[in-house]
Amino acid sequence: RQRIADLQQYSSAHMNADTGPIYLQEQYNRDAKAALNASMSTTNRAGQTANAKADAVCKPRFHSWSIDYVRCVYEELGKLSSTNASLQTAKMPDTSLYHYNFSAPLWSPDFAGWTILLTGVVISAILGRIVGMIILRIMLRIQYRAAK
């Protein structure tokens, strides 16, 4: 959690430091697995047998522990009528708690920010001079035509 807070502070203090979406997939997998294991450990003997059956069906289908594995176990437990109690006790973590998206400010008072500000001032001065020169030429042409 401290690293997420550090990333958020860095991103909010620096320009062009948008992180894009960050998904803590592995943390969610660990927490979901812990919730599933906790529900399995609190069930009765029949529930443990059903969990073992569901585990035996789902493990060959998935090479690693994932959300799809959890869904498979839930589906298999749902098929077995004796495990409805264990299915209700397993509470999976909310996925929105594992999704972050930090955005950077439009301008920040660091080197990049001051450089952009200075560049804007220089470009404004150049454009102002160009517009001034165009207006001056138009005024001079009008003046020379009137003098002829």
Backbone hydrogen bonds in HBPLUS format (Angstrom, degrees):
<---DONOR---> <-ACCEPTOR-->    atom                        ^
c    i                          cat <-CA-CA->   ^        H-A-AA   ^      H-
h    n   atom  resd res      DA  || num        DHA   H-A  angle D-A-AA Bond
n    s   type  num  typ     dist DA aas  dist angle  dist       angle   num
A0005-ALA N   A0001-ARG O   3.07 MM   4  6.37 156.8  2.12 147.3 153.4     1
A0006-ASP N   A0002-GLN O   2.88 MM   4  6.15 154.0  1.95 147.5 154.9     2
A0007-LEU N   A0003-ARG O   2.92 MM   4  6.11 157.0  1.97 145.2 151.3     3
A0008-GLN N   A0004-ILE O   2.92 MM   4  6.14 154.6  1.99 146.7 153.9     4
A0009-GLN N   A0005-ALA O   2.96 MM   4  6.19 158.3  2.01 148.5 153.8     5
A0010-TYR N   A0006-ASP O   2.95 MM   4  6.15 161.4  1.98 149.8 155.0     6
A0011-SER N   A0007-LEU O   2.89 MM   4  5.99 164.8  1.91 148.9 153.6     7
A0012-SER N   A0008-GLN O   2.99 MM   4  6.09 150.7  2.08 144.2 151.7     8
A0013-ALA N   A0010-TYR O   3.15 MM   3  5.24 146.5  2.26 100.2 110.2     9
A0019-THR N   A0102-PHE O   3.24 MM  83  5.62 169.9  2.25 148.8 151.8    10
A0022-ILE N   A0100-TYR O   2.65 MM  78  5.02 159.8  1.69 161.0 162.2    11
A0100-TYR N   A0022-ILE O   2.85 MM  78  5.02 164.2  1.87 149.3 154.6    12
A0024-LEU N   A0098-TYR O   2.90 MM  74  5.15 172.0  1.91 156.1 158.6    13
A0028-TYR N   A0024-LEU O   2.97 MM   4  6.22 158.5  2.01 150.7 157.3    14
A0029-ASN N   A0025-GLN O   2.83 MM   4  6.10 158.1  1.88 150.7 157.4    15
A0030-ARG N   A0026-GLU O   2.94 MM   4  6.18 157.9  1.99 146.0 151.3    16
A0031-ASP N   A0027-GLN O   2.95 MM   4  6.21 163.6  1.98 150.8 155.2    17
A0032-ALA N   A0028-TYR O   2.75 MM   4  5.90 161.2  1.79 156.6 162.1    18
A0033-LYS N   A0029-ASN O   2.87 MM   4  5.94 156.1  1.93 144.6 151.6    19
A0034-ALA N   A0030-ARG O   2.94 MM   4  6.14 153.7  2.01 144.0 151.4    20
A0035-ALA N   A0031-ASP O   2.94 MM   4  6.18 152.6  2.01 143.3 150.7    21
A0036-LEU N   A0032-ALA O   2.86 MM   4  6.09 157.3  1.91 148.4 154.8    22
A0037-ASN N   A0033-LYS O   2.81 MM   4  6.00 160.2  1.84 149.3 155.1    23
A0038-ALA N   A0034-ALA O   2.85 MM   4  5.98 150.1  1.94 141.8 150.5    24
A0039-SER N   A0035-ALA O   2.99 MM   4  6.23 152.6  2.06 143.0 149.9    25
A0040-MET N   A0036-LEU O   2.91 MM   4  6.16 148.3  2.01 143.9 153.4    26
A0041-SER N   A0037-ASN O   2.91 MM   4  6.10 147.7  2.02 144.7 152.9    27
A0042-THR N   A0038-ALA O   3.25 MM   4  6.41 133.0  2.48 138.0 148.5    28
A0048-GLN N   A0044-ASN O   2.92 MM   4  6.25 147.9  2.02 150.3 160.1    29
A0049-THR N   A0045-ARG O   3.03 MM   4  6.32 151.1  2.11 145.6 153.0    30
A0050-ALA N   A0046-ALA O   2.97 MM   4  6.27 156.5  2.03 145.7 152.1    31
A0051-ASN N   A0047-GLY O   2.80 MM   4  6.03 154.4  1.86 147.0 154.5    32
A0052-ALA N   A0048-GLN O   2.89 MM   4  6.06 151.7  1.98 142.2 149.9    33
A0053-LYS N   A0049-THR O   2.93 MM   4  6.21 151.0  2.01 145.0 153.0    34
A0054-ALA N   A0050-ALA O   2.87 MM   4  6.13 162.7  1.90 150.9 155.5    35
A0055-ASP N   A0051-ASN O   2.82 MM   4  5.95 155.1  1.88 144.7 152.3    36
A0056-ALA N   A0052-ALA O   2.87 MM   4  6.04 150.8  1.96 141.5 149.5    37
A0057-VAL N   A0053-LYS O   2.98 MM   4  6.27 144.3  2.11 145.4 154.8    38
A0058-CYS N   A0054-ALA O   2.96 MM   4  6.13 159.2  2.01 149.6 155.1    39
A0059-LYS N   A0055-ASP O   2.93 MM   4  5.77 160.4  1.97 150.2 154.2    40
A0061-ARG N   A0058-CYS O   3.09 MM   3  5.31 130.0  2.35 103.6 117.1    41
A0062-PHE N   A0058-CYS O   3.28 MM   4  6.53 138.5  2.47 153.0 163.6    42
A0069-TYR N   A0066-SER O   3.14 MM   3  5.14 123.1  2.48  93.0 107.0    43
A0070-VAL N   A0066-SER O   3.19 MM   4  6.62 152.9  2.27 144.4 150.9    44
A0071-ARG N   A0067-ILE O   2.93 MM   4  6.28 160.2  1.97 152.6 157.9    45
A0072-CYS N   A0068-ASP O   2.89 MM   4  6.08 154.7  1.95 144.1 151.4    46
A0073-VAL N   A0069-TYR O   2.92 MM   4  6.23 158.8  1.96 150.6 155.9    47
A0074-TYR N   A0070-VAL O   2.93 MM   4  6.22 160.2  1.96 151.2 156.6    48
A0075-GLU N   A0071-ARG O   2.86 MM   4  6.12 157.2  1.91 150.3 156.7    49
A0076-GLU N   A0072-CYS O   2.89 MM   4  6.15 162.2  1.93 153.1 157.9    50
A0077-LEU N   A0073-VAL O   2.82 MM   4  6.01 156.4  1.87 150.1 157.2    51
A0078-GLY N   A0074-TYR O   2.82 MM   4  5.98 145.9  1.94 142.4 152.2    52
A0079-LYS N   A0075-GLU O   3.07 MM   4  6.37 136.7  2.26 140.2 150.9    53
A0079-LYS N   A0076-GLU O   3.19 MM   3  5.13 128.6  2.47  91.9 105.0    54
A0080-LEU N   A0077-LEU O   3.19 MM   3  5.21 130.6  2.45  94.3 107.0    55
A0083-THR N   A0080-LEU O   3.32 MM   3  5.98 169.8  2.33 118.9 121.9    56
A0087-LEU N   A0083-THR O   2.98 MM   4  6.20 150.9  2.06 153.2 162.2    57
A0088-GLN N   A0084-ASN O   3.13 MM   4  6.30 144.5  2.26 140.7 148.6    58
A0089-THR N   A0085-ALA O   3.19 MM   4  6.44 139.7  2.36 141.2 151.6    59
A0097-LEU N   A0094-ASP O   3.26 MM   3  5.85 156.0  2.32 112.2 118.6    60
A0098-TYR N   A0095-THR O   3.04 MM   3  5.44 162.6  2.08 113.1 118.7    61
A0110-ASP N   A0108-SER O   2.83 MM   2  5.65 140.8  1.98 100.8  91.7    62
A0114-TRP N   A0110-ASP O   2.97 MM   4  6.22 168.5  1.98 166.0 167.9    63
A0115-THR N   A0111-PHE O   2.97 MM   4  6.06 152.0  2.04 146.4 154.7    64
A0116-ILE N   A0112-ALA O   3.00 MM   4  6.20 157.7  2.05 147.8 153.2    65
A0117-LEU N   A0113-GLY O   2.98 MM   4  6.23 157.8  2.03 147.2 153.7    66
A0118-LEU N   A0114-TRP O   2.91 MM   4  6.07 162.3  1.94 147.4 151.9    67
A0119-THR N   A0115-THR O   2.90 MM   4  6.06 157.4  1.95 147.0 153.7    68
A0120-GLY N   A0116-ILE O   2.92 MM   4  6.13 153.9  1.99 146.5 153.4    69
A0121-VAL N   A0117-LEU O   3.04 MM   4  6.36 152.1  2.12 147.0 154.2    70
A0122-VAL N   A0118-LEU O   2.97 MM   4  6.24 163.0  2.00 152.8 157.0    71
A0123-ILE N   A0119-THR O   2.90 MM   4  6.08 165.6  1.93 152.5 156.6    72
A0124-SER N   A0120-GLY O   2.94 MM   4  6.04 155.3  2.00 142.1 149.4    73
A0125-ALA N   A0121-VAL O   2.95 MM   4  6.19 154.3  2.01 147.3 154.2    74
A0126-ILE N   A0122-VAL O   2.95 MM   4  6.22 159.0  2.00 151.8 157.3    75
A0127-LEU N   A0123-ILE O   2.90 MM   4  6.10 168.5  1.91 153.8 156.9    76
A0128-GLY N   A0124-SER O   2.84 MM   4  5.94 154.7  1.90 145.1 152.9    77
A0129-ARG N   A0125-ALA O   2.95 MM   4  6.12 154.3  2.01 144.7 151.3    78
A0130-ILE N   A0126-ILE O   2.95 MM   4  6.23 159.1  1.99 151.4 157.2    79
A0131-VAL N   A0127-LEU O   2.93 MM   4  6.13 167.4  1.95 152.3 155.5    80
A0132-GLY N   A0128-GLY O   2.87 MM   4  6.00 155.9  1.93 143.6 151.2    81
A0133-MET N   A0129-ARG O   2.86 MM   4  6.08 154.3  1.93 149.2 155.6    82
A0134-ILE N   A0130-ILE O   3.00 MM   4  6.27 156.8  2.05 150.2 156.3    83
A0135-ILE N   A0131-VAL O   2.98 MM   4  6.22 164.5  2.00 152.5 156.5    84
A0136-LEU N   A0132-GLY O   2.89 MM   4  6.05 157.5  1.94 146.7 153.5    85
A0137-ARG N   A0133-MET O   2.95 MM   4  6.15 158.5  1.99 148.5 153.4    86
A0138-ILE N   A0134-ILE O   3.02 MM   4  6.27 159.4  2.06 149.0 154.7    87
A0139-MET N   A0135-ILE O   2.94 MM   4  6.18 159.4  1.98 149.6 155.5    88
A0140-LEU N   A0136-LEU O   2.88 MM   4  6.11 154.6  1.94 148.5 155.7    89
A0141-ARG N   A0137-ARG O   2.92 MM   4  6.12 158.3  1.97 150.4 155.6    90
A0142-ILE N   A0138-ILE O   3.02 MM   4  6.25 159.8  2.06 148.5 154.0    91
A0143-GLN N   A0139-MET O   2.94 MM   4  6.12 153.4  2.01 143.7 151.5    92
A0144-TYR N   A0140-LEU O   2.86 MM   4  6.09 159.3  1.90 152.6 157.1    93
A0145-ARG N   A0141-ARG O   2.97 MM   4  6.11 157.2  2.03 147.7 153.7    94
A0146-ALA N   A0142-ILE O   3.05 MM   4  6.20 151.6  2.14 142.5 150.2    95
A0147-ALA N   A0143-GLN O   3.03 MM   4  6.22 137.8  2.21 139.1 150.5    96
A0148-LYS N   A0144-TYR O   3.23 MM   4  6.39 134.4  2.45 141.0 150.4    97
